[in-house]
Amino acid sequence: GKGIGRALLQAGIDWAKDRGAEVVHLEVDERNAAALAMYAAFGFEEWGRRPDYYPGAAGILMRLRIGG
């Protein structure tokens, strides 16, 4: 689309960095291919799963190291 998701994600990462965070965590529905691709493009890595977190789907736990 229009890059709104990327802009919001970057703003959140910048906000966390400015406040001294070392890691950003998120969780996403395993069926959300567009979000997974965007997070991977930002450097997020999968570190766990929550089986059946969503109806019929797992939640994927992701993290991005931003400092430290």
N, C-alpha and C positions, 0 to 999 in steps of 0.2 A: 503494500500500500503506500502510504504517505510518510512512513518513517516515524510515526507517533510513538509506537512501542519502543523503538530504538532510542528515541530522544528521552522518553520517560525512564527507561532502564539506565541510560547514561547519567541522567540527573540523579537517580537514586544511588548509583555507584559513587559519583562525585560527592554527594552529600555524606555518604558513609566515610569516604576517604578524609574529607574535611574534618570529621569528628574523631578521627583516629582509629576507625575500624580496621581490622586486619583481614576479615573474611566476610563476604556477603553470601548468605544462604537463601535458597528458594526451593519451592516444590512446584511441580507441574504435572499435569495429567499426561500419562505416557502416550495418549492418542493425539496430543497437540503437537504435530510435526513442525508447524511454523514456529511455535514458541521454542521448541527444542533446538531448532536450527539457529534461531536468533541467539539463544543463550550460549550455544557452542561457539558461535562467531565472536562472542564477547570473551570467550575463554573459560566459561563455566564448565565444570566437570561433574559427572555423576558420581555420587559417593554412597548412595543407598536407594532403597525402594520401600514403599509402604504398600504391601499387597492389598487390593480391594479398597484402597483409600477413596476412590471414586466409584460410583456404581458401574461395575463391570471393568474397572481399570485400576492399575496401580498408580500411585503418585511417585514420581521420580524426584529424589532429593539431589540438589545440585549446589555447588559452591564455587566461589571465585575468590582467590587470595589477592588482596589488594594492598597489603602492607605488611610490615613486621619483619 
